[in-house]
């Protein structure tokens, strides 16, 4: 077990805080941990009646490239929100889709070696199209439908590299395999 013995905020903005914690390990030695704190997020896998998956693509500044991902997001200003409500909001905001059913698939830790952020993954079905309600910083976002085969092929070619999207897809595959048993 690691004990926190001190903490100080190093940086904060509307999306995250960075803190440095002084720690004491089980053997009594001391050290530090740098931690990125971000609120809980919801990730939504929109799937239509034909089994196609809806993804969004946007420029991701830290990696300097556009990335295909499942719709996901957090509440504004580092607020905590009910993940199920957040999932409904993110789906409409990023894709314009509304779902008649949201099925919880599981939870993900983003990067537990450096971040406290966790995500809740939902499968959205019974979809109805409408206009997206994107935030200003999402203005470059595009969206498209993919068959599971196309999703997997794009992943194998390096076209889908977002860890949360890939982990969510694994949860979807596990969910589907359990339903067919």
N, C-alpha and C positions, 0 to 999 in steps of 0.2 A: 504494500500500500504506500502511496505517496501522499505526504501531508503538505498542504499549502501553508507557508509561514509568512508570506507577504504578497502583495499584489500592487501593481501600479498601471494605470492606463497610459499607453504610449501614444495612441492615435485613435481618433474616432471620426466617422462621417455618417451620412444618412443610412448607409448600408451595413456598416461593420464597425467593430472596435478591435484594437489590438492591445493586448495587455502582456506584461511580463510578470510571471509569478516566481517568487522564491519558493523552493520546495525542499523537503527533507525526505529522503528515501528510507526504506525500512531498516537499512543498515546504519542510519544516522548521518550519512553524508548529505551535504547540501548541494543544490544546483539551481538552475533556472529553467523555466519553460516559457516560450513565446506562444501565445494562444490568440487565434483569430476567433472572435465571437460574432456570430451572425444569427439572426432569428431562424426559427423553424421554417422550412419551405414545403410547398406541396408541388409534386410533379404529377402530371396527368398524361395517361396514355389514351388518346382518343382512338377508338376502333369502330369502324362502320359495320353494317350488316354483312358486307362482303369480306370482312376480315382485314381490310386495309387500315394502316396506321397513319395518323396525321402528325407531321413534324413541322417545326418552325426552324428557319435558318436566320442567323444574325451574325454580325461581326463581333468577335470577342477580342476586345482590346488587349488583354494580357498575353494572348498567344498570337495576336496580329493576323488572324484569319477568320473567315466565316465558318460557322459550325452548325450542323443539323442536330437538333435536340428535340426531345418531347417538351411541350409547354410546361413551364415551371416558374415559381417565383415566391417571394416573401411579401409580408405586409410592409407598407411604407414606414419609413423612419425607425427601423429596427424594432417595431412593435411585434409582439407575439399575437398570433391569431389562431382561431380554430382551424386545423389543417383541412378539414372537410369543406368548410366555407371558403377557405383560401383556394382550394382546388377548383371549385365552381367558378370563382372569380377569375383565376388565371386562365382557365379554358376559354371563357368568353372574351377576356381581354386580348389574349394573344392570337386566337383563331376565329373568334366569332361563333364558335360552336356552343350549343347548349345540350346538356345530356339529361335523359330521363332517369339514368341509373349511374351511380358512382360506387364502384366496388373497391374497398381498401385492399391493396395487395401486400403491403409491408412497409418497413421503415429502413432508411439508409443513413449511415454516418458518412458525411462528405469526405473528411480527411481526419480521422480521429487522432492522428499523431500531431496535428497542429491546429485543429478547429473543433469548436463545440457544436457546430451546425449539424442538424439532423433534418431528414426529409421524409415525408409521408407520400407513398406512391398510390395512385388511384387509377383504375380502369374506368373510362367514360364510355358508355354505350347509349343507344337510343338517341343518336345525335341529330340535331336540327341546325342547319346553317344560318348564320346571320353575319352582320358586319363586325370585324374585330374592333376592339375598343382600346387600342394600344396606347401605352404611355409615350411621352415625347422621345425618350431614349430608345424606344423600340421602333422608331420610324423606318429603319432599314430592314425590318423583319420581313421575311417571305415565308410562305407555308406551302406544303404539298402533301399529297397522299402517297403512301408506299405500300406495296404488298409486303408480307413478311419475307418472301424470297428477295425482293429488291432491297429491303432494309438490311438483311444479312449480307447480301452481296456488297452493298455500299460500305458496310462495316468492315468487311474483309479487305476492301480496297483502301481503307483509311479515310473514308468519307464521313463516317460517324465515329468520333473519338471521345465524346463527352462521357465521362465515367458514370455520372448519374443516369444518363439515358441508357447506357449499356447494362448497368445494374438493374434498372427498372425493367428492361426487356427480359432479363433473366427471371425476375419475379413474375412477369407475365407468362413466360414459358412454364414455370413451375405451377402457376395457377391453372393454366390450361391442361397440363398433364395430369394434375390431380382431379380435374373435372371429368376427364375421359376414362379414368380407372373404374 
